[in-house]
Amino acid sequence: MSEKTIKLGIPAGSLKTATIELFRKAGFNISGSDRSFLPAIDDEEIDLTILRAQEMSRYVADGVLDAGITGYDWIMENGSDVVEVCELAYSKATSKPARWVLAVPEESKAKKPEDLKGGIIATELVNVTAKFFADRNIDVKVEFSWGATEVKARLIDAIVELTETGTSLKANNLRIIETVISSTTRLVANRQSWQDKFKKEKIENLAILLKAAIDARSKVGLKMNVEKANLEKILKVLPSEKSPTISSLADSDFASIEVIIDAKTERSLVPALKRAGASGIITYPLNKVIH
C-alpha cells in the first residue's frame, strides 16, 4: 500500500454491481467484492471499503472515509456536511434520477398530500419525508419502515418509497400522489480531506474518470474512408454539432474521418453515410469520453 492513500467507500447492495462495472470502464479493476467488504482495487493509492449507501455520507462527514459514493437522498436524510464533488448519473436500472414518491392504494380517496392530514406514513426516508410534510404544514406521523414498505400501504395511510421504473408500485396496485425527492448518485468528500492537496487531486482524478465512463455509455466511435470528392456531402450527413477528425490517406484521393456520435443515432446515420459515398465504415464502443 502506498504511503499516500485515500479511503474510499462504494455502495453495497443493489448498486454494487453497477458501481464495480463503472469503475472497470473507468480503468480500475475491483476484485474480491463477493467475499469481503474490503475488496482489492488495482490502485495502491486507494483503500476501498463497501458500505450501505444509507450510511455512507455519515462516515464521510465524520472523516472515517475521505470520499464515498452515495445517493443525494441519503445525504439529505443524514443531514451530512460533505463536499459534493460531482454527480454520477448511473444506477442499477436506468441513468434517470430515482424518485422517492408518496403513494397510496388505488382504492384510497387521497389525491394530494393534504388529504393525508392526521394519517400515518411509512418510509425508510424518515427525515426527508417529515420535512416534506412540515414544509406544507400537513400534520402526519412518519414511521420508519424496515422494508417491504409496499405491503404496509394498506395497513396505514400512505408510504414514501424509492422507485426507478414504478413497476413494483404498479404490481402492488399503488398510485403515486407526488414526488418527495429526486435523487442521483454523488461522489462526496470529507471537508478536511478536501483541504489536503494529494487527496483532493486524487478524488478529482477519480471524478473525471468516472464521469468519462458514464458519458461513454451513450456514445460510439465512428470511423470511415471517404473519397475527397464526396467529403463535403459526407460532412453534411454527420450531426452538425460534431467536429470530426479528418486525416489524409496514402491514396491522396481519399481521407479518413473519425467522430464520436450518440449511440442512438448510429443505426440511421450509418446507412446514410454509406449512400453518401463513405466506405470502410467502422463503429466501436468507448470506455471513456472526456469533454
C-alpha positions in Angstrom: 0.0 0.0 0.0 1.3 3.5 -0.9 2.1 5.9 2.0 -0.4 8.3 0.4 -3.8 6.8 0.1 -7.5 7.9 0.2 -10.1 5.9 2.0 -12.9 5.4 -0.5 -16.4 3.9 0.1 -18.5 2.3 -2.6 -22.2 1.3 -2.1 -23.2 -2.2 -1.1 -26.5 -3.8 -2.1 -28.2 -3.3 -5.4 -25.9 -0.6 -6.7 -22.7 -2.5 -6.0 -22.6 -4.4 -9.3 -23.2 -1.3 -11.4 -20.6 0.6 -9.4 -17.9 -2.1 -9.9 -18.7 -2.1 -13.7 -18.4 1.7 -13.8 -15.0 1.5 -12.2 -14.0 -1.1 -14.7 -15.0 1.2 -17.5 -13.0 4.0 -15.8 -9.9 1.8 -15.8 -10.0 0.3 -12.3 -10.2 -3.5 -11.5 -12.0 -4.3 -8.2 -11.7 -7.9 -7.0 -12.8 -9.9 -4.0 -16.1 -7.9 -3.6 -18.2 -11.1 -3.4 -16.2 -12.3 -0.4 -15.3 -9.2 1.5 -16.4 -5.7 2.5 -12.7 -4.7 2.0 -12.1 -5.7 -1.7 -8.9 -5.1 -3.6 -8.5 -2.4 -6.2 -5.6 -2.2 -8.6 -4.6 1.3 -7.4 -2.2 1.4 -4.4 -3.4 4.9 -3.6 -7.0 3.8 -2.9 -8.1 1.9 0.2 -11.5 0.6 -0.7 -14.5 -0.2 1.6 -18.0 -1.4 0.7 -20.8 0.2 2.9 -24.5 0.7 2.7 -25.4 3.8 0.7 -27.7 4.8 3.6 -24.8 5.4 6.0 -22.0 6.4 3.5 -22.4 10.1 3.9 -22.2 9.9 7.7 -18.8 8.1 7.5 -17.5 10.6 5.0 -18.7 13.6 7.1 -17.1 12.1 10.2 -13.8 11.5 8.5 -13.8 7.7 8.7 -13.7 7.9 4.9 -12.1 10.5 2.7 -14.7 10.1 0.0 -17.6 7.9 -0.9 -20.3 7.2 -3.5 -23.9 7.5 -2.3 -27.3 9.0 -3.2 -28.4 12.6 -2.9 -31.4 11.2 -0.9 -29.2 9.8 1.8 -27.0 12.9 2.1 -30.2 14.9 2.7 -31.7 12.2 5.1 -28.5 12.2 7.2 -28.0 16.0 7.0 -24.4 15.3 6.1 -22.0 18.2 5.8 -19.8 16.9 2.9 -18.3 18.2 -0.3 -20.4 17.1 -3.3 -17.6 16.5 -5.8 -19.8 15.5 -8.8 -23.0 13.9 -9.9 -22.7 10.3 -11.3 -25.8 9.7 -13.3 -25.9 5.9 -13.2 -28.0 3.3 -11.2 -28.9 -0.3 -11.2 -31.7 0.1 -13.8 -31.5 3.4 -15.6 -29.5 6.6 -15.9 -32.5 8.6 -14.9 -32.9 10.0 -11.3 -34.5 7.7 -8.8 -37.6 9.1 -7.1 -38.9 8.8 -3.6 -42.7 9.0 -4.1 -45.7 9.4 -1.9 -48.0 6.5 -2.8 -51.4 5.2 -1.7 -53.5 2.2 -2.6 -55.5 2.6 -5.8 -58.7 2.5 -3.8 -57.6 5.3 -1.5 -59.6 8.6 -1.6 -56.4 10.6 -1.2 -55.5 12.6 -4.3 -52.9 15.0 -2.8 -50.6 15.2 0.2 -53.1 17.4 2.1 -55.6 14.6 2.0 -53.4 12.6 4.3 -53.6 15.1 7.2 -53.7 13.2 10.5 -52.5 10.0 8.9 -49.6 7.6 9.2 -46.8 7.4 6.6 -44.3 4.6 6.5 -40.9 5.0 4.9 -37.2 4.4 5.2 -36.5 8.0 4.4 -38.0 9.4 7.6 -36.3 12.9 8.0 -36.8 13.9 4.3 -40.4 12.8 4.4 -41.1 14.6 7.7 -39.6 17.8 6.2 -41.7 17.4 3.1 -45.0 17.4 5.1 -43.7 20.0 7.6 -42.9 22.4 4.8 -46.5 22.1 3.7 -47.9 22.4 7.2 -49.5 19.0 7.0 -49.7 17.2 10.3 -48.8 13.5 9.8 -47.0 10.8 11.7 -43.9 9.5 9.9 -42.8 6.0 10.9 -39.6 4.1 9.9 -40.2 1.1 7.7 -37.9 -1.9 8.0 -38.6 -3.0 4.4 -41.5 -4.4 2.4 -42.9 -0.9 2.5 -45.3 -1.5 -0.4 -47.2 -4.1 1.7 -47.8 -1.6 4.5 -49.6 0.9 2.3 -52.9 -0.9 3.0 -52.2 -1.1 6.8 -51.7 2.6 7.2 -52.5 5.7 5.1 -49.6 6.0 2.7 -45.9 5.2 2.0 -42.9 7.0 0.7 -40.9 4.5 -1.4 -38.0 4.6 -3.8 -38.8 3.9 -7.4 -36.9 4.0 -10.7 -39.4 2.5 -13.1 -42.6 2.4 -11.0 -43.1 -1.3 -11.8 -43.2 -2.5 -8.2 -45.7 0.1 -7.2 -48.0 -0.8 -10.1 -47.7 -4.5 -9.3 -48.9 -3.8 -5.7 -51.8 -1.6 -7.1 -50.4 1.6 -5.6 -50.9 5.1 -7.0 -48.3 7.9 -6.9 -49.6 11.2 -5.5 -46.4 13.2 -5.6 -42.6 13.0 -5.8 -41.0 13.8 -2.4 -37.4 13.9 -3.6 -35.5 13.0 -6.8 -32.0 11.5 -6.3 -28.9 10.7 -8.3 -25.7 9.1 -7.2 -23.0 11.5 -6.0 -19.3 11.3 -5.3 -18.8 13.1 -1.9 -15.7 14.1 0.0 -14.8 14.8 3.6 -14.3 18.6 4.1 -10.9 18.2 5.8 -9.7 15.7 3.3 -10.7 18.2 0.5 -8.2 20.6 2.0 -5.3 18.1 1.6 -3.7 18.6 -1.8 -3.0 15.0 -2.6 -6.4 13.7 -1.5 -8.3 16.5 -3.3 -6.4 15.8 -6.6 -6.8 12.0 -6.3 -10.6 12.4 -5.7 -10.9 14.9 -8.6 -9.0 12.5 -10.9 -11.4 9.8 -9.9 -14.4 12.0 -10.6 -13.0 12.8 -14.1 -12.6 9.1 -15.0 -15.9 8.0 -13.6 -17.8 10.8 -15.3 -16.0 10.0 -18.6 -17.0 6.3 -18.2 -20.7 7.4 -17.8 -20.6 9.7 -20.7 -19.1 6.9 -22.9 -22.1 4.7 -22.3 -24.3 6.6 -24.6 -21.7 7.2 -27.3 -19.9 5.2 -30.0 -16.9 5.9 -32.1 -17.4 6.1 -35.9 -14.7 5.8 -38.5 -14.9 5.7 -42.3 -13.0 6.3 -45.5 -14.3 8.9 -47.9 -13.3 10.0 -51.4 -12.4 13.6 -51.2 -14.8 14.4 -53.9 -17.6 13.3 -51.5 -16.1 14.9 -48.4 -18.5 17.9 -48.3 -21.5 15.7 -48.8 -20.4 13.3 -46.0 -19.8 16.2 -43.6 -23.4 17.4 -44.2 -24.7 14.0 -43.2 -22.8 14.0 -39.9 -24.5 15.8 -36.9 -23.7 19.5 -37.2 -22.7 19.8 -33.6 -19.9 17.2 -34.0 -16.4 18.1 -35.0 -14.8 15.2 -36.9 -11.1 14.4 -37.2 -10.1 14.3 -40.9 -6.9 12.6 -41.9 -5.2 12.1 -45.2 -4.6 8.5 -46.5 -1.8 7.0 -48.7 -4.2 7.4 -51.6 -4.3 11.2 -52.0 -7.9 11.0 -53.4 -9.2 9.6 -50.1 -9.5 10.8 -46.5 -10.3 9.1 -43.2 -13.0 10.6 -40.9 -13.4 9.8 -37.3 -16.0 11.2 -34.9 -17.9 10.3 -31.7 -21.7 10.2 -32.0 -24.7 9.3 -29.9 -25.3 5.6 -29.9 -29.0 6.0 -30.6 -28.3 7.8 -34.0 -25.9 5.1 -35.2 -28.4 2.9 -36.9 -29.9 5.7 -39.0 -26.6 7.5 -39.6 -24.5 4.6 -40.9 -26.8 3.8 -43.9 -27.0 7.5 -44.8 -23.2 7.7 -44.8 -23.0 4.6 -47.0 -25.4 6.1 -49.5 -23.4 9.4 -49.4 -20.2 7.6 -50.5 -18.5 6.5 -47.3 -16.7 3.1 -47.3 -14.9 1.0 -44.7 -17.3 2.2 -42.0 -16.4 1.1 -38.5 -18.3 1.7 -35.3 -16.8 0.8 -31.9 -17.7 1.1 -28.2 -16.0 3.6 -25.9 -14.7 3.2 -22.4 -14.3 6.9 -21.6 -15.3 10.2 -23.2 -13.7 13.2 -21.6 -15.0 16.6 -22.5 
